[in-house]
Amino acid sequence: MKRRDIIRKLKAAGLTIEEGGNHSLVYRDGRRVSAIPRHSEIKTVLVRAIERQTGVKLLLKGLAMQTFFPAVVEADPVDGGFGVEVVGTGINGQGDTEIAALQDAAEILQEVVWDSVARGDDLPRPGTPSGADLARGRIALLQITLPADAHAA
């Protein structure tokens, strides 16, 4: 599992991360509960130990599945870039190109979904584009990964 994903999930669960000499130190209520080595990829056996130490579910059971969220892509006539609004979620992305804006929105949406899973919250649901959305810009579909055992709101 990627180190950055572990740290993101631990932070989303309310734990504090401080940088030590060779490890990132994980604290709950001011007490150190775990340490994460500075490797980009953390082996599963260590991830399971971090789960036990912190009480935060990091590895998801079941197979992941893909889902799609509609998004409205609009050109920004003032700044010259592009904006993306994920329909019905309040999530927005931006970029210098249409593809960069779509990637930005997809990354933000994926983070929101995984943070919701880490906290045990309901997941956002894909919205349905309205006629007004169609009039504003092009509709694109953002593909994200959902854990098989997660449930949409």
C-alpha positions, 0 to 999 in steps of 0.5 A: 500500500502506498505510504501517502494513502496510509497517512491520508487515511490516518489523518482522516480518522483524526490521528496526528502525524509528525515526522521523526528521523526515519519514520512518520510518527502516529499519535492519538490524543498526544500518545504515540501509537505507531510509526510508518517507515519512509518507503513509498510502498509499505508491505501488507504485513506492516500495514496490518500491524499499523491497523492493529496499533491505530484501530484504523482500517487501512486495507479494504476487504473485498474487490474494488469496483469502479463507478462513474460520476458525471461532471460538467466541463466549462472553459473559463473565458477570463483565465483561459483554463477549464473548470469541472463541477462533479454533478450533485457533489459540490466537488470542483476541479480546475486546470490549464487544459480540459484533461488537467481539470478533469484529472484534478476533479477526479483526484479530489473526488477519489480522496473524498470517497476514500476519506468517507470510507476511512471515517465510516461515513456515507459515500457521495452518490453520482448526480444526474445532469440537468438541462441547465448542466447540459447548457453550461458545458460538456458532460464527462464521466469521471471513473473512480474506485469504490471498495466492494463493501462500501455503501453509497448514501 
